[in-house]
Amino acid sequence: MTIAYDIDLRPFTTFRTHEAFARQFYVLTREEDAIEFATTYASRLSDILILGGGSNMLITRPVEAVVQVQINHRSIVDETSSHVVIRLGAGEMWHDCVAWAVSQGWAGIEAMALIPGTVGAAPIQNIGAYGQQFSDTCQWIEAVHLPSGRKMTFRAEECRFGYRDSRFKSEWKGSFIITAVGLKLEKRPTTTVHYQELRQALGERPEVTIQEVFECVINLRRSKLPPPTLGNAGSFFKNPIVPGEVALALAARYPSMPMHAYNGSVKLSAGWLIEQCGYKGIRRGDAGVYDRHALVLVNYGNARGKDILSLAREIKHAVQAQFGVELEEEVIIV
């Protein structure tokens, strides 16, 4: 473990807001480092931020202590003729692991290509894209408890994964340092795509290779998202989920509103709602909404975290006023 002091966090976060600053900065490269931090330092600190790739958070103030997890390893722990179970260190970059799995002919996470951030952040948010989500393949999560330093392993069903949610994001927030995850992937070169946008981009074929899905998703994401030079955290809001009767009433008023069935309810498009309110491409100083994707808030250079947050609140108010739908942030607000 290494410790540094008075660190500018802008190089470690994708929003790169000016308040992003750490008084103490701990880098963990082994599980033993996580245990040492928990037992030696955690109880002395009242303000701890656990950081992976810094790609799904908005920092609006200085932080007392930042813990960056750089535990890197990949291994096969079980293999049959039909599947493989892999163990990934929390510090591995998620996209690199997806690319590795696809290159091996392992299916299950190919549609989550190019999602930024680390493996350790994936279960917190239950990341997902184009019809796949982390919980679909998750077998277990390994973590170190703060401040006891106790090593714990949680089965997937214990994590209560939901839409961009888990116990690590809610009731267990700040209580664990995730050190590794286990995923079960299928050994098959082809797959059937159900997500409409992806299916259309692939030419409506009934079956495609996982390599084709992987490459298509990369192209779709690059066509929508800002370049890395423009500060952002990807999708800022979750797509709202509403009861069926609410969806019917909205459909009567707005026939072109995109809707998708979701676990007995209906999922709406947050990007569409924001765009209808006139916010796509809008700018408030250096805080703005990306002109190619209304779900992405951006920092054009010198925006403060509070500027981004103020714009987000303005958008939420506008959507609520026009549609009666409440948007919820997907990014973690610090």
N, C-alpha and C positions, 0 to 999 in steps of 0.2 A: 504494500500500500504506500502511496505517496500522498503528501499533504502540501498544498500551496495556499497562499494567502492573498487577499485582495485581487481577485480574478475577474476580468471583464468576461461576461458569459456570452457576449454576442457571437464569438466564433463557435460556440457550443450549442447555439439555438438557431432555428431556421427563421424565426420572426425578427431576430436581431434588434430588439427594442433597447432603448438607451438605459432603462433602469435595470437591465439584466446584469447583475453584479453579485459576486459571492465573496463574503469575508473569509470563508474557509472553503477549500476545494479538495475533496478526498477522491482519489482514483483507486478503484478496486480491480485487481486483475486475477484474483483467486477467490474461491469460496472462503478460504481462511481469512482473507482480508475483510470480507463481509462480517464474519464472526468477530474479528478483532474490533472493527468499527462499532459493532453493536454493543459489545461488552465494555469497551474502553472509553468511547467517545459519545455515544448516542445519549446517554443519560445526562450529560452535561449540556446538551444543546436543546433549545426550545423551538428551533426553526430549521427543519431539515428538508431539503428537496432532493429526491432521488432522480437522477438524470440518465437517460439512455442516449438517444440521438438528438434530443431536444427539438423534435419535429412536430410534436403535438401539444405544445403549451405556449401560453402567452404570459410572460413575466412582466409584472407591472410595478415591481419594487425590488430593492436589494434583498438578498437572502443571506441568512447567517451562515448556513453550511450547505454545500452542494456535494452530493455523493454521485460520482459517475461510475457506472458499472462497465468494465471492459473485460469481462470474463469470456474468453473466446475458445470454443472447442466444438467439434462436430463428431458424432460417432453413431454407429449402428448398434443397437442393443438387442434387437430381435429381428429375424428375417425368415420368411417362408417363401413358397413359390408365388404367393399372391399378394403379400404385403411386406412392409418394412417399418420398424419402429426406430426412430432416430432421437438422439438427445442433443440438444443445441444449447451452447452457452449463452447467457443473457446478453453478453456484449456483442455477439455476432450481428452483422447488419442483416435485417430481414430479407431484403431483396436478394442479397448474395446467396442466402440459404434457399430461396425459391429457385434461383437460377441453377444451383447445385442439384436440387431435387429433380428439376425438369431434365437436366443433362443425364441423370441416372435413370430416367423413365419412371419416376415416382409421381403419381397423380394425387391431387387433393388441395394443393395450394397455388397452382399455376395462375389462377385468375387474380391472385393477390400480388402480382409482380409490381415492382416499382413503388410499393408503399414505403415511404421513408421511415427511418427509425430502426431501433434494435429489436432483437428477439424478446428481450426482457420486458419491453413496453407492450408487446403484442397482446398478452393476456389481460393486462390492465384495461385496455380499451376494447378488447375483443375485436381487433381490427378485421375489416372485411371489405370486399369489393367484388362487383360483377357476379354476385350469387354465391360466393364463398366467404366463410368467416373462420377465424382462428379456432373457435370452439368445435368446428366440424371435425377436426383431426386431432385435437388436443387429448392427450392421455393423462398427463400429470404436470404439475408445476412444483419446482423445488425452490425453497425460499429460506431466508434467515430472519428470524423474528427480532424486532427491535423493542426493548433494549436487551432482551435476555440472551441473544446470540444462539438460540436453539434452532437447529436445522429441522425443517419441516417439509413434508411432501404432501401435496393436495391432489386428490383425484379430480378430474375435470368436473364431475358433477358437484363437488364441494364448492367450486368457485362461483356458482350461480351466474354463468355467462348469460348476458342478454344482448340486446341491440346496442353495440358500442358501450358495453357495460360489464362489470364484474364486481365481485366483493372486494377486489384489490383497489377498485376505484371508489367504492362507497364505504362500507363499514370497516374494511381493513385498510383504508387509505393511510399511508405513512407508517404502517405497522410491520411491513416486510420489505426486505431486499430480495427481489427475484434473482436467482442465480442460474437456473437452467429450466428448460421445458422439454417434454417428451411429446412427439407427434407420431401418429400412425398414418402412413401413406400407402396407396395402392400401387401395385406394379402393373401398370397398363399404359400403353402408348396413346390410346384415344379416349375421348370423353364426349358426352352429350351436353351441350350448352343450353341452359334454360333462360338465362338472363337476356332480355329482349335486345338491348342495345348491342351487346356482345354478339349475339346470334346474328343480328343483321350485318354487323361488321365482318363476320366470317362467311357471309353469303348464304345464310339460312340452310347450311348443310346439316343433315341429321347427326353426323359424327365427324369430329375433327381431332387432330392430334393435340396432345398437351403442349407441344412446342409451338403449334400455331396459335393456341389460346394465349400462351405466354407472350409471344411476339405481338399479337393483336392488342392485348391489354397495354403493353408498353407504348404502342403507337397511339392508342386512345388517350392514355393519361398524358402523354407529352403534348398532344394536340389541345388539351384543355387547361393544363396547369402552367403556372408561371415558370420562367427559367429560374435556376437556383440562385441567380444574382438578385432576385427580387424577394424580399423577406415575406414569408407566408408560412402557414401551418397546414396547407391543404384545405380540406373541407372544414369550415369553422363551426357550422351547425349540423346537428343530426337531422335526417329527414323525419318530420313529425309523423307519429302514428296516432290515428284517430279512430273512434268507434265507427261502425258501419253506417249508423244513422247520420252522423256528422258528415261523412263522406258523401252520402246521397244528397244531402242538402247543398253541399258545396258543388257537386256535379251538376245539380239543377241550375245553379247560378253561373257556373264556369264550366261549360261542357268540354273545353279543351284541357282542363286541369289534369296532369298525369297522376294516375293512381295505380297502386298495386296491392293485391291481397297480401296480408302479412299476419300469420298466426291468429286468424279469426278477426283481425282488425284490418285497417287500410293504411298503407304507407303513402304519404304525399311527398312531392319533390320540394325540398326547401329552396333549392336553386330557382325553380320556377316561381315560387311565391315571392322570393326576393326580387326577381327580375320584373314581375308584374307590378311591384311597388316602385319601380323606376330606379333601383339602386345598382344595377349592373353597370360597371364602368365609372361609378361616381367616385369623387375624391373629396376628402376633407383634409386639406393640407397634405401631409405625406401619408396619411391613412386613407385607404381606398378599398374598393371592390374591384376585383380583376375583370377586365373587359371581355374575357372569353368564358368566364365561369362565375356566376353570381354567388356561388357558395364559398368562394375563396376571398378572404380579406387579405390585403397586402400592405406592406411597409415599403413605401417608395424611397426610403433612405434615412430619414431622420424622425420617424414617428416614435412617440413614446408608447409604452404599453397601454397607458391610460387613454391615449388617442384612439388606438384600435378598439379598446373596450367601449369607449363612448360611441363610436360608430356602430359597433355590434348592438348596443342597447337601442340606438336609434332605429336600426333595422328591425329588431324584435318588436318594438312599439308599432312600427308601420305595418308589419305583417299581422300583428294582433288586431290593429284597428281595421284593416281592410278585410281580413279573412276570418277573424275570430280564432286564429290558430296560434298557439304559443311555440316559439322556437326554443330549442335547448342547445346550449353550446356543446360541441363535440370536443373541442380543445380543453385542456386543463388550464384554468386561470390561477395564476400565482399572485 
